[in-house]
């Protein structure tokens, strides 16, 4: 998985914390920052310039993060880091959603229902709450059982992967590792149920349910790659728009702006000027609500803003949607209407159709909305997913 390749990523992150995240940081005497985001809203959180993908994943799995934003004048030099960050975020949401689905499947199994009928005062259902401390204490003596049941769940899946002639040896390794990762990130509560019922009559129903979900999430995980490529493509598109605009300011009479902006030396000068003027492209990932936001847990909203001086006014226009300049369309229409010769248009359509197909195949809801404001030359792109 590419997200694990580089141990430390360097990107200017602003991380908005959830209530749980805020409480945790304050209880550890960590000072929170107040910052203004691309949509002009002020939030509290933390900022990082160097971080491990693992630390971001852990915070997402603990429901500590509600939003991540990066802003830069140019994305080309950080291409791999941005794509890796995007994959870490998507995988983290898939791990969380997998665990929710496993728990929902476990409490529907006959062995758990039978227990509930016999023990009405000790029900195990969607409302059951046992503290992590209690769960850890209960599971601490069951390490052997956890290893045994993991093997029982994984063995048939691994055999199927290894005997599938359509996979290359690299793909086989990726899938073997991935199934382990999904299982390793199951919550304590899910393991508590598995270890409590693994010897009961009908326990096999639990294992089959988990295997089916593992197979389904191995397929779903393919969208992580497509999303990261699409996000990067859109960021580069916005970056090129800004560079073109600045090139006209700096070299107004030049005949061929495109040839100019793809000359590395000239481009570097233009980027320096954009940085001086604080002309930025903003990219944010808004994560679905935590345990308290019913129905939104598996959602992800990715937004790209091309920052503009009149942004506050534009923001109000987006919210009221009454401005005549507000031209709302799908991303596919946005790409089709880009001027001829604009870098990457065909690629954008190409990635988008792949992403759209990949999402449809694995039942991930995906919609794209583009708000364009001709008066201010500003584009706001939203990619919304529900896993």
Buried (B, 14 or more C-beta within 10 A) or exposed (E): BBBBEEEEBEBEBBBBBBEBBBEBBEEEEEEBEEBEBBBEEEBBBBEBEEBBBEEBBEBBBBBBBBBBBBBBBBBBEBEBBBBBBBBBBBBBBBBBBBBBBBBEBBBEBBBBBBBBEEEEEEBBEEEBEEEEEEBEEBBEEBEEBBEEBBEBBBEEBBEEBEEEEEBEEEEBEBBBEBBBBBBEBBBBBBBBBBBBBBEBEEBEBBBBBBBEBBBBBBEBBBBBBBBBBBBBBBBBBBBBBBBBBBBBEEBEEBEEBEEBBEEEEBBEBBBEBBEEEEBBBBBBBBBBBBEEEEEEBBBBBBBBBBBBEEBEBBBEBBEEEEBEEBBEBEBBEBBEEBEEEBBBBEBBBBBBEBBBEBBEEBEBEBEBBBBBBEBBEBBBBBBBBBB
